[in-house]
Amino acid sequence: MTTRNLVTGGAGFLGSHLIDRLMHAGEEVICLDNYFTGRKDNIRHWLGHPNFELIRHDVTDPIRLEVDRIWHLACPASPVHYQFNPIKTAKTSFLGTYNMLGLARRVGARLLLASTSEVYGDPEVHPQPESYRGCVNTIGIRSCYDEGKRIAETLCFDYQRMHNTEIRVMRIFNTYGPRMLPDDGRVVSNFIVQALQGQPLTLYGDGSQTRSFCYVDDLIEGMIRLMNGANTGPINIGNPGEFTIRQLAELVRDRINPSLELTTRPLPQDDPLQRQPVIDLARQELGWEPKVTLEQGLEPTIAYFRERLANAAC
């Protein structure tokens, strides 16, 4: 019998790649999305397939469905989008997770929460293991997302303790790849779009802050292994390769237009200075580690944006 999967945020960047994997495996998929940051184009190739269903719905409202597994990815994940309506972002994390856990409890489904490395805030421990409890500014401009995901994790473990709900919690570190939004404000898409448009690449601060970039295919593989495995989490899923933002800008520039300049602007409030996952737990419990290097992953990502910008210009 095929597994019935509900993917919230399924028309988004990560959700659509997950749906591709599930559909190729012959499973049934219900995609739930309100299209705030998701795009129907991302899942258009599955429309009309007998195993696929698309529902336009906001997870802050309850919904009744019969499913076996819930992949709860719904929430804007880039600062530009989650700061556009911070109250809505907090509601999506809290009420959305509450509603999905309620559904999981009613139908006996297993729920995977797509949490985030942002729960670590601007970390005082580097790199970040799952045992680190974070350093988050509860009243800062990023807290709608950071604290939203922290309360979402809390809800998951309270549902597990009170109702024996099956949960899996993954903390996602910076992920990139095709289907990212050109205007999402994330550093990889920013640099690629600027370079393709012949603009100077904008560094915030001096570019010495670090990030670890995981290619989307690696991330989805880790997500599936976590859902299928026995470990509840939280488990870090990310690439431990650490790069400065300036190094990333230079990599992108060299691949698109080496003559472009790098410009600097002030660092935004609460922007983390360091971000790098400890993935020992993922290696031990899931047998997972990333395989795609940043240099390898940039190629298909740049090709995607090049095609998308060309189509937009037509």
C-alpha positions in Angstrom: 0.0 0.0 0.0 1.3 3.4 -0.9 2.0 6.0 1.9 -0.2 9.1 2.0 2.0 12.1 2.5 0.9 15.7 3.3 3.5 18.3 2.5 2.8 21.7 3.9 4.5 24.5 1.9 4.8 21.9 -0.9 4.9 24.5 -3.7 8.0 26.2 -2.1 11.7 25.7 -2.7 12.3 22.7 -0.4 8.7 21.4 -0.5 8.7 21.0 -4.3 12.0 19.1 -4.3 10.6 16.8 -1.5 7.5 16.2 -3.6 9.6 15.2 -6.6 11.3 12.6 -4.5 8.1 11.2 -3.0 6.3 11.1 -6.4 9.3 9.4 -8.1 9.1 6.8 -5.2 5.5 6.1 -6.2 3.9 7.5 -3.0 0.7 9.6 -2.7 1.2 13.3 -2.1 -1.1 16.1 -1.0 0.5 19.5 -1.4 -0.8 22.2 0.8 0.3 25.8 0.1 -1.1 29.3 0.4 1.4 30.6 -2.3 2.9 33.3 0.0 6.3 32.2 -1.1 5.4 29.0 -3.0 4.8 28.9 -6.7 2.5 26.6 -8.7 5.2 26.4 -11.4 7.3 24.4 -8.9 4.8 21.5 -8.8 3.0 22.1 -12.2 4.6 19.0 -13.7 2.6 16.8 -11.2 -0.8 18.4 -11.8 -3.2 15.8 -13.1 -1.1 12.8 -11.8 -3.4 10.3 -10.0 -1.1 10.2 -7.0 -0.9 14.0 -6.6 -3.4 16.5 -5.1 -3.0 20.2 -4.7 -4.9 22.2 -2.0 -4.7 26.0 -1.6 -4.8 26.4 2.2 -3.2 28.4 5.0 -1.9 26.2 7.8 -3.0 28.8 10.4 -6.5 27.4 9.8 -7.2 23.7 10.7 -7.8 21.1 8.0 -9.1 17.6 8.2 -7.4 15.0 6.0 -6.5 11.3 6.1 -2.7 10.9 5.8 0.1 8.7 7.1 2.9 11.3 7.2 3.0 15.0 7.6 6.1 16.9 6.3 5.5 20.3 7.9 7.6 22.8 5.9 5.2 25.7 5.6 6.8 29.0 6.8 8.6 31.8 4.9 12.3 31.1 5.5 14.1 34.2 4.2 14.4 37.4 6.1 12.8 39.5 3.3 9.7 37.4 3.4 9.4 36.5 7.1 9.9 40.2 8.1 7.3 41.4 5.5 4.6 40.4 8.0 6.3 39.2 11.2 3.1 38.6 13.1 1.9 36.3 10.3 5.3 34.5 10.4 5.0 33.9 14.1 1.4 32.7 13.7 2.4 30.3 10.9 5.1 28.7 13.1 2.9 28.5 16.2 -0.7 28.0 14.9 0.5 26.1 11.8 2.5 23.6 13.8 -0.3 23.4 16.4 -2.8 22.5 13.7 -0.6 20.0 12.0 0.2 18.3 15.3 -3.5 18.2 16.1 -4.1 16.5 12.7 -1.2 14.1 13.3 -2.7 13.2 16.7 -6.2 12.6 15.3 -5.1 10.3 12.4 -2.0 8.7 14.0 0.4 10.2 11.5 4.1 10.8 11.9 5.0 14.5 11.7 8.4 15.9 10.6 9.0 19.6 11.5 11.3 21.6 9.3 13.0 23.6 12.0 16.0 25.8 11.4 19.5 26.7 12.5 18.0 30.1 13.3 17.0 28.5 16.7 20.7 29.0 17.6 20.5 32.7 17.0 23.8 34.5 16.8 25.7 31.6 18.4 28.2 31.9 21.2 29.2 28.3 20.5 30.8 27.4 17.2 30.2 25.2 15.4 26.7 24.4 16.6 25.7 21.0 18.0 22.1 20.0 18.7 22.8 20.3 22.5 23.5 24.1 22.2 20.5 26.1 23.3 21.1 29.2 21.3 21.4 32.9 21.7 18.3 34.6 20.3 17.2 38.2 20.7 13.5 37.7 21.7 12.6 41.2 20.6 14.7 41.6 17.5 13.5 41.9 13.9 14.4 38.2 13.2 12.7 36.8 16.3 9.4 36.3 14.6 11.1 33.4 12.7 13.7 32.4 15.3 11.3 32.2 18.2 8.5 30.9 16.0 10.6 27.8 15.2 11.6 27.5 18.8 8.0 27.3 20.0 7.2 24.9 17.1 9.9 22.6 18.4 8.5 22.9 21.9 5.0 22.0 20.7 6.3 18.9 18.9 8.0 17.6 22.0 5.0 18.4 24.3 2.7 16.5 21.9 5.1 13.6 22.0 5.2 13.7 25.8 1.4 14.2 26.3 -0.1 12.4 23.4 2.6 10.0 22.1 2.5 11.8 18.8 5.3 10.5 16.5 7.6 13.4 15.7 10.8 14.1 13.8 12.6 17.5 14.2 15.3 18.6 11.8 17.3 21.8 12.0 18.0 23.0 8.5 21.1 25.0 7.8 21.5 27.4 4.8 20.2 25.5 1.7 20.4 26.5 -1.9 19.6 25.2 -5.4 17.2 25.5 -8.2 13.7 27.0 -7.4 15.0 29.5 -4.9 13.1 32.8 -5.4 15.2 35.5 -7.1 14.0 38.2 -4.6 14.2 36.2 -1.3 17.1 38.1 0.1 19.2 35.0 0.7 22.9 35.4 0.0 23.2 32.8 -2.7 20.3 34.0 -4.8 21.3 37.6 -4.2 24.8 37.1 -5.5 23.7 35.1 -8.5 21.0 37.4 -9.6 23.2 40.5 -9.2 26.0 38.9 -11.2 23.7 37.7 -14.0 22.3 41.3 -14.2 25.8 42.7 -14.3 25.5 44.5 -11.0 28.1 44.8 -8.2 27.7 42.1 -5.6 26.5 43.5 -2.2 28.3 42.4 0.9 26.7 43.2 4.3 29.4 44.1 6.8 32.9 43.3 5.7 31.9 39.9 4.3 33.8 38.0 7.0 30.7 36.4 8.6 30.4 32.7 7.7 27.7 30.4 6.5 27.6 26.7 5.6 25.8 26.0 2.3 24.0 22.7 1.7 22.8 21.8 -1.8 19.0 21.0 -1.9 19.4 17.4 -3.1 21.6 16.6 -0.1 19.1 18.3 2.3 16.1 16.4 1.0 18.0 13.1 1.3 18.7 13.9 5.0 15.0 14.9 5.5 13.8 11.6 4.1 16.3 9.5 6.2 15.1 11.4 9.3 11.4 10.7 8.6 12.1 7.0 7.9 14.4 6.5 10.8 13.8 6.0 14.5 15.6 9.1 15.9 13.2 11.8 17.0 15.8 14.6 16.8 16.4 17.4 16.8 19.1 16.7 14.2 21.2 19.2 12.3 21.0 18.8 8.5 23.4 21.0 6.7 26.8 21.1 5.1 29.7 21.6 7.6 31.9 23.3 5.0 32.2 26.8 6.2 32.7 29.8 3.9 32.9 33.5 4.4 30.3 35.6 2.6 33.1 37.2 0.7 34.4 33.8 -0.5 30.9 32.9 -1.7 30.7 36.2 -3.6 34.0 35.6 -5.3 33.0 32.1 -6.3 29.8 33.3 -7.9 31.5 36.3 -9.5 34.2 34.1 -11.0 31.7 31.8 -12.6 29.5 34.6 -14.1 31.5 37.8 -14.6 34.9 38.1 -13.0 35.0 41.8 -13.7 32.2 42.7 -11.3 33.0 44.7 -8.2 32.1 43.9 -4.6 30.4 46.6 -2.6 29.6 46.8 1.1 26.7 47.9 3.2 26.1 47.9 7.0 25.3 44.6 8.6 21.6 44.1 9.4 20.5 43.8 13.1 21.0 40.4 14.7 22.6 38.9 11.5 24.5 35.9 12.8 28.3 36.3 12.5 28.9 32.5 12.3 26.8 29.5 11.3 28.2 26.0 10.9 26.5 22.7 11.8 27.9 19.8 13.8 26.5 16.8 11.9 27.9 14.0 14.0 24.4 12.9 15.0 23.2 12.8 11.4 26.2 10.7 10.5 25.6 8.3 13.4 21.8 8.0 13.4 21.0 8.5 9.7 24.2 7.5 7.9 23.9 10.9 6.2 26.4 13.5 5.1 26.3 15.9 2.2 27.9 14.9 -1.0 27.7 18.0 -3.2 30.3 20.7 -2.8 29.5 24.4 -3.0 31.4 24.6 -6.3 29.4 21.7 -7.7 26.1 22.9 -6.5 26.5 26.5 -7.8 26.5 25.2 -11.4 22.9 24.0 -11.6 21.8 26.9 -9.4 23.3 29.5 -11.7 21.8 27.7 -14.7 18.3 27.8 -13.1 18.5 31.5 -12.4 20.0 32.3 -15.9 17.0 30.5 -17.5 14.5 32.1 -15.2 15.8 35.6 -15.7 15.8 35.1 -19.5 12.2 33.9 -19.4 11.2 36.9 -17.3 12.8 39.2 -19.9 10.8 37.7 -22.8 
